[in-house]
Amino acid sequence: MATAPDPRKGERLVLVTQKKGATRSEFQAYAKSKGASDLMIPAEVVVLDKLPVLGTGKIDMVGVAKLVKERRRVRQPERRVVRRWWPETQDVQIAPSCPALCRASTSFF
């Protein structure tokens, strides 16, 4: 388990595992059956071929945290490009038949 920055909540949990096919919903169902609260359930599950380990054979938690942060950084440039582009669309006229969620004043961030 590691944490990643979250713009809305400040921080979010990320489960890092080697189990092929692991999903958040599967983990959520298991955790709920054991009485875990929503705060204890990770927002994301990342499956790796091999977890980083120390010389002693224990999981390298610092290495796991770095992987999660690096993964987040790689995905961020796309969001920055959209954020730069999004203000330019604010003057675009939306058809009246468009649902309220499609309005130009609605931000999806």
Backbone as a printed PyTorch tensor [residue, N CA C, xyz], in Angstrom:
tensor([[[  0.8500,  -1.1640,   0.0000],
         [  0.0000,   0.0000,   0.0000],
         [  0.9000,   1.2330,   0.0000]],

        [[  0.5430,   2.1990,  -0.8100],
         [  1.2730,   3.4630,  -0.8760],
         [  0.2500,   4.5840,  -1.0120]],

        [[  0.7180,   5.8050,  -0.8740],
         [ -0.1630,   6.9530,  -1.0490],
         [  0.2770,   7.7640,  -2.2560]],

        [[ -0.6880,   8.4170,  -2.8690],
         [ -0.4210,   9.2990,  -4.0040],
         [ -1.1660,  10.5990,  -3.7580]],

        [[ -0.6190,  11.7160,  -4.2200],
         [ -1.3150,  12.9890,  -4.0510],
         [ -2.6470,  12.9830,  -4.7890]],

        [[ -3.6300,  13.6080,  -4.2000],
         [ -4.9460,  13.7300,  -4.8130],
         [ -5.3590,  15.1910,  -4.7270]],

        [[ -5.6710,  15.8260,  -5.8610],
         [ -5.9960,  17.2480,  -5.8340],
         [ -7.2430,  17.5820,  -5.0160]],

        [[ -8.1970,  16.6610,  -4.9300],
         [ -9.4280,  16.9260,  -4.1760],
         [ -9.3110,  16.5650,  -2.7090]],

        [[ -8.7490,  15.4030,  -2.4220],
         [ -8.7360,  14.9130,  -1.0480],
         [ -7.3810,  15.0390,  -0.3670]],

        [[ -6.3750,  15.4540,  -1.1060],
         [ -5.0400,  15.6120,  -0.5380],
         [ -4.1710,  14.3920,  -0.7240]],

        [[ -4.7590,  13.2120,  -0.5220],
         [ -3.9860,  11.9820,  -0.6120],
         [ -4.9390,  10.8180,  -0.8770]],

        [[ -4.4540,   9.8050,  -1.5840],
         [ -5.2710,   8.6290,  -1.8300],
         [ -4.4350,   7.3690,  -1.7130]],

        [[ -5.0730,   6.2830,  -1.3490],
         [ -4.3780,   5.0150,  -1.1840],
         [ -4.2880,   4.2830,  -2.5210]],

        [[ -3.1270,   3.6630,  -2.7510],
         [ -2.9060,   2.8580,  -3.9500],
         [ -2.3860,   1.4990,  -3.4910]],

        [[ -3.0780,   0.4410,  -3.8740],
         [ -2.6490,  -0.9170,  -3.5600],
         [ -1.7530,  -1.4070,  -4.6840]],

        [[ -0.5480,  -1.8240,  -4.3480],
         [  0.4020,  -2.3410,  -5.3290],
         [  0.5510,  -3.8340,  -5.0530]],

        [[  0.3310,  -4.6530,  -6.0790],
         [  0.3360,  -6.1020,  -5.8970],
         [  0.9450,  -6.8040,  -7.0960]],

        [[  1.2760,  -8.0790,  -6.9010],
         [  1.7630,  -8.9360,  -7.9830],
         [  0.6610,  -9.8590,  -8.4860]],

        [[ -0.4940,  -9.8420,  -7.8420],
         [ -1.5840, -10.7400,  -8.2110],
         [ -2.1790, -10.3200,  -9.5500]],

        [[ -2.0290, -11.1720, -10.5430],
         [ -2.5610, -10.8880, -11.8820],
         [ -4.0830, -10.7990, -11.8250]],

        [[ -4.6330,  -9.8090, -12.4800],
         [ -6.0830,  -9.6560, -12.5450],
         [ -6.7190,  -9.0500, -11.3060]],

        [[ -5.9070,  -8.5780, -10.3650],
         [ -6.4650,  -7.9540,  -9.1580],
         [ -7.2080,  -6.6790,  -9.5320]],

        [[ -8.3730,  -6.4960,  -8.9290],
         [ -9.1690,  -5.2990,  -9.2110],
         [ -9.5620,  -4.6220,  -7.9160]],

        [[ -9.8820,  -3.3620,  -8.0290],
         [-10.3160,  -2.6000,  -6.8630],
         [-11.6260,  -3.1470,  -6.3280]],

        [[-12.5500,  -3.4590,  -7.2270],
         [-13.8630,  -3.9490,  -6.7830],
         [-13.7420,  -5.2780,  -6.0330]],

        [[-12.8530,  -6.1330,  -6.4820],
         [-12.6130,  -7.4070,  -5.7930],
         [-12.0630,  -7.1660,  -4.3940]],

        [[-11.0850,  -6.2660,  -4.3010],
         [-10.5110,  -5.9500,  -2.9920],
         [-11.5420,  -5.2660,  -2.1030]],

        [[-12.3420,  -4.3880,  -2.6890],
         [-13.3620,  -3.6590,  -1.9320],
         [-14.3690,  -4.6350,  -1.3160]],

        [[-14.8040,  -5.6100,  -2.0990],
         [-15.7620,  -6.5960,  -1.5880],
         [-15.1600,  -7.3860,  -0.4260]],

        [[-13.8940,  -7.7850,  -0.5790],
         [-13.2200,  -8.5310,   0.4800],
         [-13.0670,  -7.6750,   1.7430]],

        [[-12.6120,  -6.4510,   1.5600],
         [-12.3840,  -5.5590,   2.7010],
         [-13.6920,  -5.2510,   3.4290]],

        [[-14.7510,  -5.0050,   2.6770],
         [-16.0570,  -4.7310,   3.2930],
         [-16.5540,  -5.9380,   4.0920]],

        [[-16.2960,  -7.1550,   3.5810],
         [-16.7330,  -8.3620,   4.2910],
         [-15.9840,  -8.5400,   5.6110]],

        [[-14.8070,  -7.9260,   5.7100],
         [-14.0100,  -7.9870,   6.9390],
         [-14.2380,  -6.7770,   7.8370]],

        [[-15.1690,  -5.8730,   7.4390],
         [-15.5210,  -4.7280,   8.2700],
         [-14.6830,  -3.4860,   8.0550]],

        [[-13.9690,  -3.4080,   6.9550],
         [-13.1400,  -2.2260,   6.6720],
         [-14.0170,  -1.0360,   6.2850]],

        [[-13.5970,   0.1500,   6.6940],
         [-14.3240,   1.3660,   6.3240],
         [-13.8890,   1.8180,   4.9300]],

        [[-14.6410,   2.7270,   4.3360],
         [-14.3050,   3.2380,   3.0060],
         [-12.9390,   3.9030,   2.9650]],

        [[-12.5240,   4.5050,   4.0700],
         [-11.2160,   5.1700,   4.1180],
         [-10.0630,   4.1800,   4.0130]],

        [[-10.3180,   2.9270,   4.3160],
         [ -9.2730,   1.9040,   4.2760],
         [ -9.1460,   1.2390,   2.9070]],

        [[-10.0580,   1.5260,   2.0150],
         [-10.0660,   0.8830,   0.7040],
         [ -9.3060,   1.7540,  -0.2950]],

        [[ -8.3450,   1.1650,  -1.0110],
         [ -7.5430,   1.9550,  -1.9540],
         [ -8.3770,   2.4850,  -3.1170]],

        [[ -7.9830,   3.6250,  -3.6110],
         [ -8.6680,   4.2410,  -4.7510],
         [ -8.2540,   3.5840,  -6.0580]],

        [[ -7.1120,   2.9050,  -6.0410],
         [ -6.5710,   2.3250,  -7.2670],
         [ -5.7770,   1.0730,  -6.9190]],

        [[ -5.7620,   0.1130,  -7.8300],
         [ -4.9520,  -1.0900,  -7.6820],
         [ -3.9790,  -1.1320,  -8.8500]],

        [[ -2.6960,  -1.2630,  -8.5420],
         [ -1.6520,  -1.3350,  -9.5610],
         [ -1.0350,  -2.7300,  -9.5010]],

        [[ -1.0150,  -3.4300, -10.6230],
         [ -0.4370,  -4.7670, -10.6900],
         [  0.9340,  -4.6680, -11.3420]],

        [[  1.9480,  -5.1730, -10.6400],
         [  3.3210,  -5.1950, -11.1500],
         [  3.7470,  -6.6420, -11.3750]],

        [[  4.6960,  -6.8410, -12.2930],
         [  5.2480,  -8.1810, -12.4940],
         [  6.0160,  -8.6250, -11.2520]],

        [[  6.7500,  -7.6660, -10.6720],
         [  7.5480,  -7.9800,  -9.4890],
         [  7.6510,  -6.7480,  -8.6090]],

        [[  7.3580,  -6.9160,  -7.3290],
         [  7.4890,  -5.8090,  -6.3780],
         [  8.9670,  -5.5840,  -6.0680]],

        [[  9.3680,  -4.3340,  -5.8410],
         [ 10.7560,  -4.0880,  -5.4600],
         [ 11.0260,  -4.6500,  -4.0570]],

        [[ 12.1720,  -5.3180,  -3.8960],
         [ 12.5190,  -5.8880,  -2.6000],
         [ 13.8920,  -5.4010,  -2.1590]],

        [[ 14.0900,  -5.4210,  -0.8510],
         [ 15.3810,  -5.0680,  -0.2630],
         [ 16.3030,  -6.2890,  -0.3050]],

        [[ 17.5370,  -6.1030,   0.0620],
         [ 18.4920,  -7.2000,   0.1250],
         [ 18.0610,  -8.2840,   1.0900]],

        [[ 17.2450,  -7.9310,   2.0780],
         [ 16.7700,  -8.8940,   3.0660],
         [ 15.5830,  -9.7070,   2.5580]],

        [[ 15.0560,  -9.3400,   1.3850],
         [ 13.9000, -10.0360,   0.8280],
         [ 12.5730,  -9.3920,   1.1910]],

        [[ 12.6040,  -8.3830,   2.0430],
         [ 11.3770,  -7.6750,   2.4120],
         [ 10.9970,  -6.6900,   1.3110]],

        [[  9.7070,  -6.3650,   1.2520],
         [  9.2370,  -5.3970,   0.2490],
         [  9.8450,  -4.0350,   0.5230]],

        [[ 10.3630,  -3.4060,  -0.5260],
         [ 10.9580,  -2.0750,  -0.4330],
         [  9.8320,  -1.0390,  -0.5040]],

        [[  9.3280,  -0.6300,   0.6520],
         [  8.1920,   0.3010,   0.7000],
         [  8.5440,   1.6710,   0.1210]],

        [[  9.7920,   2.0960,   0.2900],
         [ 10.2240,   3.3680,  -0.3030],
         [ 10.2090,   3.2420,  -1.8230]],

        [[ 10.6690,   2.1060,  -2.3190],
         [ 10.6500,   1.8610,  -3.7620],
         [  9.2420,   1.8030,  -4.3160]],

        [[  8.3400,   1.1870,  -3.5700],
         [  6.9350,   1.1180,  -3.9860],
         [  6.3540,   2.5310,  -4.0500]],

        [[  6.6280,   3.3390,  -3.0380],
         [  6.1300,   4.7240,  -3.0130],
         [  6.6700,   5.5160,  -4.2010]],

        [[  7.9400,   5.3070,  -4.5410],
         [  8.5240,   6.0060,  -5.6930],
         [  7.8460,   5.5800,  -6.9950]],

        [[  7.5710,   4.2800,  -7.1240],
         [  6.8900,   3.7900,  -8.3240],
         [  5.5150,   4.4270,  -8.4810]],

        [[  4.7980,   4.5180,  -7.3850],
         [  3.4490,   5.1070,  -7.4250],
         [  3.5300,   6.5840,  -7.7930]],

        [[  4.4580,   7.3100,  -7.1930],
         [  4.5990,   8.7390,  -7.5070],
         [  5.0600,   8.9510,  -8.9410]],

        [[  5.9880,   8.1080,  -9.4240],
         [  6.4670,   8.2330, -10.7980],
         [  5.3410,   7.9210, -11.7860]],

        [[  4.5500,   6.9350, -11.4720],
         [  3.4100,   6.5800, -12.3180],
         [  2.4440,   7.7520, -12.4120]],

        [[  2.2330,   8.4220, -11.3180],
         [  1.3460,   9.5810, -11.2770],
         [  1.9160,  10.7290, -12.1120]],

        [[  3.2400,  10.9420, -12.0040],
         [  3.8900,  12.0220, -12.7410],
         [  3.8160,  11.8060, -14.2430]],

        [[  3.9170,  10.5460, -14.6710],
         [  3.8590,  10.2340, -16.0950],
         [  2.4840,  10.5660, -16.6550]],

        [[  1.4330,  10.3590, -15.8650],
         [  0.0730,  10.6210, -16.3200],
         [ -0.3040,  12.0970, -16.2290]],

        [[  0.3740,  12.8890, -15.4390],
         [  0.0130,  14.2840, -15.2230],
         [  0.1620,  15.1860, -16.4500]],

        [[  1.1860,  15.0300, -17.3300],
         [  1.3020,  15.9660, -18.4530],
         [  0.0440,  16.0520, -19.3020]],

        [[ -0.6440,  14.9350, -19.5250],
         [ -1.8760,  14.9730, -20.3180],
         [ -2.9000,  15.8830, -19.6610]],

        [[ -3.0110,  15.8000, -18.3580],
         [ -3.9780,  16.6220, -17.6430],
         [ -3.6100,  18.1030, -17.7310]],

        [[ -2.3130,  18.4060, -17.6610],
         [ -1.8880,  19.7990, -17.7620],
         [ -2.2380,  20.3780, -19.1300]],

        [[ -2.0680,  19.5840, -20.1790],
         [ -2.3990,  20.0500, -21.5310],
         [ -3.8890,  20.3530, -21.6110]],

        [[ -4.7190,  19.4780, -21.0710],
         [ -6.1650,  19.7080, -21.0890],
         [ -6.5120,  20.9410, -20.2750]],

        [[ -5.8720,  21.1240, -19.1310],
         [ -6.1470,  22.3120, -18.3220],
         [ -5.7890,  23.5840, -19.0660]],

        [[ -4.7070,  23.5610, -19.8550],
         [ -4.3440,  24.7480, -20.6260],
         [ -5.3610,  24.9780, -21.7450]],

        [[ -5.8610,  23.9010, -22.3150],
         [ -6.8050,  24.0100, -23.4090],
         [ -8.2020,  24.3620, -22.9220]],

        [[ -8.6130,  23.8420, -21.7670],
         [ -9.9890,  23.9870, -21.2780],
         [-10.4680,  25.4380, -21.1910]],

        [[ -9.6900,  26.3930, -20.6500],
         [-10.1960,  27.7770, -20.5720],
         [-10.5420,  28.3620, -21.9370]],

        [[ -9.8620,  27.9040, -22.9900],
         [-10.1410,  28.4200, -24.3290],
         [-11.5300,  28.0140, -24.8120]],

        [[-12.0890,  26.9670, -24.2330],
         [-13.3990,  26.4880, -24.6710],
         [-14.5450,  27.1790, -23.9450]],

        [[-14.2600,  28.0370, -22.9970],
         [-15.3110,  28.6310, -22.1840],
         [-16.2620,  29.5100, -22.9860]],

        [[-15.8230,  30.0570, -24.1140],
         [-16.6780,  30.9040, -24.9260],
         [-17.4390,  30.1310, -26.0040]],

        [[-17.2350,  28.8270, -26.0670],
         [-17.9100,  28.0070, -27.0710],
         [-19.3820,  27.8840, -26.7000]],

        [[-20.2580,  28.0880, -27.6820],
         [-21.6890,  27.9760, -27.4460],
         [-22.1050,  26.5120, -27.5550]],

        [[-22.8190,  26.0340, -26.5630],
         [-23.2990,  24.6610, -26.5250],
         [-24.7700,  24.6630, -26.9330]],

        [[-25.1650,  23.6570, -27.6990],
         [-26.5550,  23.5620, -28.1410],
         [-27.4870,  23.4480, -26.9400]],

        [[-28.6790,  24.0790, -26.9860],
         [-29.6180,  24.0230, -25.8600],
         [-30.0490,  22.6060, -25.5080]],

        [[-29.9870,  21.6810, -26.4600],
         [-30.4060,  20.3050, -26.1910],
         [-29.3700,  19.5240, -25.3830]],

        [[-28.1840,  20.0990, -25.2150],
         [-27.1170,  19.4240, -24.4630],
         [-27.4840,  19.3770, -22.9820]],

        [[-27.2820,  18.2300, -22.3140],
         [-27.5780,  18.1650, -20.8760],
         [-26.7410,  19.1610, -20.0790]],

        [[-27.1720,  19.4360, -18.8780],
         [-26.4920,  20.4180, -18.0240],
         [-25.0250,  20.0780, -17.8180]],

        [[-24.6710,  18.8040, -17.8090],
         [-23.2720,  18.4140, -17.5860],
         [-22.3670,  18.7970, -18.7420]],

        [[-22.9460,  19.1150, -19.9120],
         [-22.1470,  19.4560, -21.0880],
         [-21.9110,  20.9570, -21.2180]],

        [[-22.4230,  21.7360, -20.3360],
         [-22.2880,  23.1930, -20.4440],
         [-20.8100,  23.6010, -20.4250]],

        [[-20.4900,  24.6540, -21.1360],
         [-19.1120,  25.1160, -21.2140],
         [-18.5840,  25.5700, -19.8690]],

        [[-19.4520,  25.9640, -18.9690],
         [-19.0030,  26.4230, -17.6620],
         [-18.6900,  25.2710, -16.7160]],

        [[-18.9990,  24.0410, -17.1080],
         [-18.7560,  22.8820, -16.2550],
         [-17.3010,  22.4530, -16.3860]],

        [[-16.6240,  22.3110, -15.2760],
         [-15.2570,  21.8180, -15.2660],
         [-15.2550,  20.3580, -14.8890]],

        [[-14.5440,  19.5300, -15.6170],
         [-14.4810,  18.1320, -15.2720],
         [-13.2650,  17.8070, -14.4210]],

        [[-12.6020,  18.8160, -13.8430],
         [-11.4570,  18.5680, -12.9490],
         [-11.8770,  18.7750, -11.5330]]])
